[in-house]
Amino acid sequence: MVVKRFSSFSGHSRLVIMCGFAAVAMVFGSCWMGVAHAQLAAALPEGPEKALVEAYCTASCHPARSILRSGGYNTPEAWKAVMASMIVLPEEEADAIASYLSQHFPERQERNPVLIDGPIEVIFEEWIVPTLGQRSRDPVEAPDGSIWWTGMWASLVGRLDPITGEMKEYPLPPEARPHSIIADEDGFIWYTGNSNGTIGRLDPETGDITEYPTQAGDPHTMTWHPNGKLYFTSQRSAMLGRLDPATGELDEIDTEPRPYGIVAAPDEAIWVAYNGTNMLGRLDAESMEVRYYPLPDERTRVRRLGVSSGGMIWYVNSSMGRIGRLDPATGEVEEWDSPSGPRSHPYSLAIINDKVWYNESGMRPDALVRFDPVTESFQSWEIPSGVGIIRHVWVTRAGELLIHQSSSNRVGRVTIKDLAN
């Protein structure tokens, strides 16, 4: 792997000195993280298997709260199947842990989604990625039809041939911890180095990487614009950025707190979701000026958004369990309650044939939901692996939906049987 770095910054920018989460953990991990893990571990039920859970699960993989807040399973077999998608364990120890978890963490039915029947049939396909524990996420389609994803915790990106099921993983700089990914028309793979503050480009043919350091330090999500430039959000540093791949020129501006999702609209405006305040933003692709659109309730926090015909902006009101629609021409906002209610935490969102597809990430299993704006009707399905959570989705050229389950290291594809609907 050859890594090259650009260092071109211009206009609309400020200097930000900050550390990514990984760097902060390295500095403060021995005290703060140690105390946090100790406190959470104390909440686990006592038993001879507790030490095994701490050694294999909570010491290095995830905090104990991931178990304490899980949807739970009633049988050791079900727990063992989930564990097998996260880590390879000796059979005897896997059996002991699975027995302990099924005893103390049975299914919590209060977290089951409210499923709505309907006329649409979908087919779920899922693939477990080669490197377990990587937290696979944000799958996208490349021009050749391959599916790519990021393995954030393992600092890699991966390629899936959906026809053969063959997978290949590409290592990135260890400190990159890529958040999102996108392909360009030439087949190069771009990623956001969320922990080393870079936008990266991978050449799949050679494995070579070109890095473009950002000032913000934590690039999050990207979108291409018809002008050939890449636009991105930086959540913690509250900045928006633009990269010109042809020159390496990079511009960044201040914006409202915690910009999250980003998408280019047909009118060539860039729309931004804010997860730190109750508004959406319209970024002018040339001037980099932002016009803000307040959303009615101050409690509203938005993660993802999409654009339907007529320029309507759809979004997930994650904090209140709703989906919403903004008419930019009038500023009018309308919202609908998600089927599973205010704690359903809608997360990802995509528009397919003017129907809204999103997930209820607060439920177990994670539910996929379809909303028809014409009839104002919902339909929903359990996601097969279902331990959560879908953070981003992608619509393929064939109108399929690419999903993932980061907790269980899966990428997936949803085929909609009747695309006219």
C-alpha positions in Angstrom: 0.0 0.0 0.0 1.4 3.4 -1.1 0.0 6.5 0.6 0.4 9.9 -0.9 -0.8 13.1 0.8 -2.1 16.4 -0.7 -2.0 19.6 1.4 -3.9 22.2 -0.5 -6.3 24.5 1.4 -8.0 27.6 0.2 -10.8 30.1 0.9 -13.7 30.0 3.4 -11.6 28.2 5.9 -10.3 28.4 9.4 -7.7 26.4 11.3 -9.0 23.9 13.7 -6.8 22.0 16.2 -8.6 18.9 17.4 -8.2 15.2 18.1 -10.3 12.5 16.7 -12.0 10.1 19.1 -9.2 7.5 18.6 -6.6 10.1 19.6 -8.6 11.2 22.6 -9.0 7.5 23.7 -5.2 7.0 23.4 -4.6 10.0 25.7 -7.3 9.5 28.2 -8.2 5.8 27.7 -6.2 4.4 30.7 -8.3 6.4 33.2 -11.7 7.5 31.7 -12.3 4.4 29.6 -11.1 2.1 32.3 -13.5 3.7 34.8 -16.4 3.6 32.4 -15.9 -0.1 31.5 -15.5 -1.0 35.2 -18.8 0.7 36.1 -20.7 -1.0 33.3 -19.1 -4.3 33.9 -20.3 -4.1 37.5 -23.9 -4.0 36.1 -23.6 -7.4 34.5 -25.2 -10.2 36.5 -22.8 -12.2 38.6 -22.0 -15.8 37.5 -19.0 -17.9 36.6 -19.3 -16.8 33.0 -19.2 -13.1 33.7 -15.4 -13.0 33.5 -15.6 -14.6 30.0 -18.1 -11.9 28.9 -15.8 -9.2 30.2 -12.7 -10.8 28.6 -14.1 -11.4 25.1 -17.0 -8.9 24.8 -16.6 -5.8 26.9 -12.9 -5.4 27.3 -12.1 -4.7 23.7 -15.1 -5.1 21.5 -18.0 -3.0 22.9 -19.2 -1.6 26.3 -21.4 -3.7 28.5 -24.3 -1.3 27.8 -24.5 -2.9 24.3 -25.5 -6.1 26.1 -27.6 -4.4 28.8 -29.6 -2.5 26.2 -29.9 -5.3 23.7 -33.1 -6.8 22.4 -32.0 -10.1 23.9 -32.6 -13.7 22.8 -34.4 -16.6 24.6 -32.0 -19.4 23.6 -28.3 -20.0 23.7 -28.4 -21.0 20.1 -29.7 -17.5 19.1 -27.1 -15.7 21.2 -24.4 -18.0 19.8 -25.4 -17.2 16.2 -25.0 -13.4 16.9 -21.7 -13.9 18.7 -20.4 -15.9 15.7 -20.8 -12.8 13.5 -18.7 -10.8 15.9 -15.9 -13.0 17.1 -14.4 -16.5 16.7 -14.4 -18.3 20.1 -13.4 -21.7 21.4 -16.6 -23.9 21.3 -16.7 -24.5 25.1 -16.3 -20.8 25.9 -18.9 -19.8 23.3 -21.4 -22.3 24.8 -20.8 -20.9 28.3 -21.2 -17.3 27.3 -24.3 -18.0 25.2 -25.9 -19.9 28.1 -25.1 -17.0 30.5 -26.6 -14.4 28.1 -29.8 -16.3 27.3 -30.3 -16.7 31.1 -29.9 -13.1 32.0 -30.8 -11.3 28.8 -33.9 -13.0 27.2 -35.9 -11.3 24.5 -37.2 -7.8 25.5 -40.5 -7.7 23.7 -41.0 -4.0 24.5 -38.3 -3.3 21.9 -40.0 -5.3 19.1 -41.0 -3.1 16.2 -44.6 -2.5 15.2 -44.8 -4.2 11.8 -47.3 -3.0 9.2 -48.5 -5.4 6.5 -48.9 -4.3 2.9 -48.8 -5.2 -0.7 -45.1 -4.9 -1.4 -42.8 -7.9 -1.4 -39.1 -7.6 -0.7 -36.2 -10.0 -0.6 -33.3 -9.6 1.8 -29.8 -10.9 1.1 -27.0 -10.5 3.6 -23.3 -11.3 3.6 -21.0 -11.5 6.7 -17.8 -9.7 5.9 -14.4 -11.5 6.2 -12.9 -9.5 9.1 -15.1 -9.8 12.2 -15.4 -6.9 14.6 -14.8 -4.3 11.9 -18.3 -2.7 12.2 -19.1 -2.8 8.4 -21.2 0.1 7.3 -22.4 2.4 4.5 -22.4 0.1 1.5 -22.4 1.7 -2.0 -22.5 0.5 -5.6 -19.5 1.0 -7.9 -19.9 1.5 -11.7 -19.1 -2.2 -12.3 -22.0 -3.3 -10.1 -19.7 -4.3 -7.2 -20.7 -3.4 -3.6 -18.2 -1.6 -1.4 -18.3 -0.9 2.3 -16.2 0.5 5.1 -14.9 -1.4 8.1 -14.6 1.5 10.4 -13.1 -0.2 13.5 -10.6 -2.2 11.3 -9.6 0.8 9.1 -10.4 -1.0 5.8 -12.7 -0.9 2.9 -14.2 -4.0 1.2 -15.5 -5.1 -2.1 -18.3 -7.6 -2.6 -19.2 -9.3 -6.0 -23.0 -9.8 -5.4 -23.1 -12.4 -8.1 -20.5 -14.7 -6.8 -20.4 -13.6 -3.2 -16.6 -13.2 -3.4 -15.2 -10.5 -1.1 -11.9 -8.7 -0.9 -10.7 -6.2 1.8 -8.3 -3.4 1.3 -6.3 -2.0 4.3 -6.2 1.7 4.9 -3.9 3.7 7.1 -4.5 2.3 10.6 -5.5 5.7 12.0 -8.1 6.5 9.3 -11.2 4.6 10.7 -13.3 5.4 7.6 -16.8 6.5 8.2 -18.4 6.6 4.8 -17.5 5.6 1.3 -18.4 6.5 -2.3 -17.2 5.5 -5.8 -16.4 7.8 -8.7 -17.3 7.1 -12.4 -13.8 5.7 -13.0 -14.1 3.2 -10.2 -11.9 4.8 -7.7 -13.1 4.4 -4.1 -13.3 7.5 -1.9 -13.7 7.4 1.9 -13.8 9.8 4.9 -11.0 9.2 7.3 -13.0 10.1 10.4 -10.1 9.7 12.8 -7.2 11.0 10.9 -9.0 14.0 9.3 -8.6 13.0 5.7 -10.5 12.4 2.5 -9.0 9.3 1.0 -9.0 7.8 -2.5 -8.2 4.1 -3.1 -7.1 2.7 -6.4 -8.6 -0.8 -6.4 -6.2 -2.0 -9.1 -3.0 -1.2 -7.1 -4.2 -0.7 -3.5 -2.5 2.8 -3.6 -4.1 5.5 -1.5 -4.1 9.3 -1.9 -5.0 11.3 1.1 -6.3 14.9 1.3 -6.0 16.3 4.8 -8.9 18.4 6.0 -8.8 21.2 8.5 -11.9 20.1 10.4 -10.3 16.7 11.3 -13.4 14.5 11.3 -15.0 14.1 7.8 -18.2 12.2 8.1 -20.4 11.7 5.0 -19.9 12.6 1.3 -21.8 13.3 -1.9 -20.8 13.9 -5.5 -22.1 17.0 -7.3 -22.6 17.4 -11.1 -19.7 19.8 -11.1 -17.3 16.9 -10.4 -16.5 18.0 -6.8 -16.9 16.1 -3.6 -18.9 17.7 -0.7 -18.8 16.4 2.8 -19.9 17.0 6.4 -17.6 17.1 9.5 -19.9 16.4 12.5 -17.9 17.2 15.6 -16.2 20.3 14.2 -19.4 21.7 12.7 -18.0 22.3 9.3 -18.9 21.6 5.6 -16.2 20.9 3.0 -15.7 20.7 -0.8 -12.8 18.9 -2.5 -11.9 19.3 -6.1 -10.3 15.9 -7.1 -8.8 17.5 -10.3 -6.7 19.9 -8.4 -6.7 18.7 -4.8 -8.1 22.1 -3.7 -10.1 21.9 -0.5 -12.5 24.5 1.0 -14.2 24.3 4.4 -16.7 26.5 6.2 -18.3 26.8 9.6 -21.9 25.7 9.9 -24.5 24.8 12.5 -23.8 22.1 15.1 -23.2 18.5 14.0 -23.9 18.4 10.3 -24.6 14.7 9.4 -26.2 13.5 6.2 -25.6 15.3 2.9 -27.2 14.9 -0.5 -27.1 16.7 -3.9 -30.5 17.7 -5.3 -31.5 17.7 -9.0 -31.4 21.6 -8.9 -27.7 21.1 -8.0 -28.1 22.5 -4.5 -26.5 20.5 -1.6 -28.8 19.6 1.3 -27.5 19.0 4.8 -29.1 17.3 7.8 -28.2 18.6 11.3 -28.0 16.3 14.3 -27.2 19.1 16.7 -30.1 21.5 16.1 -33.6 21.5 14.6 -32.9 22.5 11.0 -31.9 21.5 7.5 -29.4 23.5 5.4 -29.1 24.3 1.7 -25.5 24.7 0.6 -24.8 26.6 -2.6 -22.3 24.5 -4.5 -20.4 27.5 -5.9 -20.5 30.2 -3.2 -20.5 27.7 -0.2 -23.1 29.8 1.5 -25.7 28.0 3.6 -29.4 28.9 3.9 -31.0 27.3 6.9 -34.5 25.9 7.2 -35.8 25.6 10.8 -37.9 22.6 11.7 -40.9 23.1 14.0 -40.0 21.3 17.2 -36.8 22.3 19.1 -36.3 18.6 20.0 -35.9 17.6 16.4 -32.6 16.1 15.4 -32.0 14.8 11.8 -29.5 12.2 10.7 -30.3 11.5 7.0 -32.3 13.1 4.2 -33.3 12.6 0.6 -34.9 14.4 -2.3 -38.1 13.3 -4.2 -39.6 14.7 -7.4 -40.6 18.3 -7.3 -37.6 19.1 -5.1 -39.2 18.0 -1.9 -36.8 17.3 0.9 -37.5 14.2 3.1 -35.8 13.6 6.4 -35.8 11.4 9.5 -36.7 13.1 12.7 -34.6 10.7 14.7 -35.1 12.1 18.1 -38.9 12.1 17.9 -39.7 8.9 16.0 -41.0 10.7 12.8 -40.3 11.3 9.2 -40.8 14.7 7.7 -41.0 16.6 4.4 -39.9 20.2 3.7 -41.1 22.1 0.7 -38.2 24.5 0.1 -40.3 26.8 -2.0 -42.7 27.6 0.8 -40.9 26.5 3.9 -43.8 24.3 4.8 -43.0 21.2 6.9 -45.2 18.2 7.5 -44.3 15.2 9.7 -45.7 11.6 10.2 -45.2 9.3 13.2 -43.2 6.2 12.5 -45.1 2.9 13.2 -43.1 2.0 16.2 -43.5 5.3 17.9 -41.4 8.1 19.5 -38.6 5.7 20.5 -38.2 4.1 17.1 -35.3 6.4 16.2 -35.5 6.5 12.3 -31.9 6.7 11.0 -31.1 6.1 7.3 -33.3 7.2 4.4 -33.6 6.8 0.7 -36.1 7.7 -2.0 -37.1 5.1 -4.6 -39.8 6.0 -7.1 -40.9 8.8 -4.8 -41.5 6.3 -2.0 -39.6 6.9 1.3 -37.5 4.0 2.7 -35.9 4.2 6.1 -35.2 2.1 9.2 -36.3 2.2 12.8 -32.9 1.8 14.5 -34.3 1.9 18.1 -36.1 -1.4 17.7 -34.9 -5.0 17.9 -34.9 -6.4 15.4 -34.1 -3.3 13.3 -37.1 -2.7 11.0 -37.1 -1.5 7.4 -40.0 0.8 6.7 -41.6 2.1 3.4 -43.8 5.2 3.4 -46.1 6.1 0.4 -46.7 9.9 0.5 -49.7 9.6 -1.8 -51.7 7.3 0.4 -49.8 8.3 3.6 -49.5 4.6 4.3 -46.7 2.5 5.9 -45.4 -1.0 5.4 -42.5 -2.5 7.4 -40.4 -5.6 7.7 -38.0 -7.2 10.2 -34.4 -7.2 9.0 -33.2 -10.8 9.2 -30.1 -10.3 11.3 -31.8 -7.4 13.0 -29.4 -6.6 15.9 -28.7 -3.2 14.3 -28.1 -0.8 13.1 -28.5 0.6 9.6 -26.8 4.0 9.5 -26.8 4.7 5.8 -28.4 3.2 2.7 -27.7 3.3 -1.0 -30.0 2.9 -4.0 -28.5 0.9 -6.9 -29.0 1.5 -10.5 -31.5 -1.4 -10.6 -33.5 0.2 -7.8 -32.3 -2.1 -5.0 -31.5 -0.9 -1.5 -28.1 -1.6 0.0 -28.1 -1.9 3.8 -25.8 -3.1 6.5 -25.8 -4.3 10.1 -22.7 -2.9 11.7 -23.1 -4.7 15.0 -23.0 -8.1 13.3 -20.6 -7.2 10.5 -23.0 -7.7 7.6 -23.7 -5.9 4.4 -27.0 -6.6 2.6 -29.2 -5.9 -0.4 -33.0 -5.5 -0.5 -34.7 -6.3 -3.8 -38.1 -4.8 -4.2 -40.3 -7.1 -6.2 -42.5 -4.5 -7.8 -40.5 -1.3 -8.5 -43.6 0.5 -9.8 -44.7 0.6 -6.3 
